[in-house]
């Protein structure tokens, strides 16, 4: 998988409205014991990842009417992928927020560790 494809799939998880599809996408993208770090929070494993994504989705997408998109130009060096993402209103292109992902991937391309920096 190329870095931009990984970024697009990652962002699709956070935009996904269907809980079952979201769960499936998480399992396709992360290893079972995958880690996600944001600020001082650490989540590990599919159950915690699902909770973290659901909380963010409910707050920023469902309730606030926003959407996320990957910024083109994701980069990879060895097992590290970095990319930026943006939060926008559902029906516009005004950037409301921007974050940076620093992702460590396995040799099969699944996420081992994901470090989210917001704002970027």
Phi, psi and omega in degrees: 000134178278162186301321179293325177294318177300314180299317180296317179293322178299311181296324179301327178300314185285337178270344187296124181273331183277116183302323180291318177295321178299315179299317178297317180296322177298314180296329179285334188261323183253155168287160183305325179257028181302147183245145177226129180240132173215125186051236181263007183266138175233129174238145184224132175089162185302316183298313179291324176297317179299318179296314181298313181295318180299316179300314180294314180301312182299318182289311190264329182262298184298307187277322184265351176075023180265175173216159178248151173216147177280141175274127179303150177107025175303148183233150178227135169229117181056240182261016181249130174238133175236144175200156175259154173225161180231150172251130183228161174294155182304328185237031180207180182241015177283119181286122180261343180192156180218137179229166178237132174251135175239107191242133174257125183248154177282176178291347175263001176090005178272154183284125173268310181221139182229118178250118182255129178245114181221128357284156181271000000 
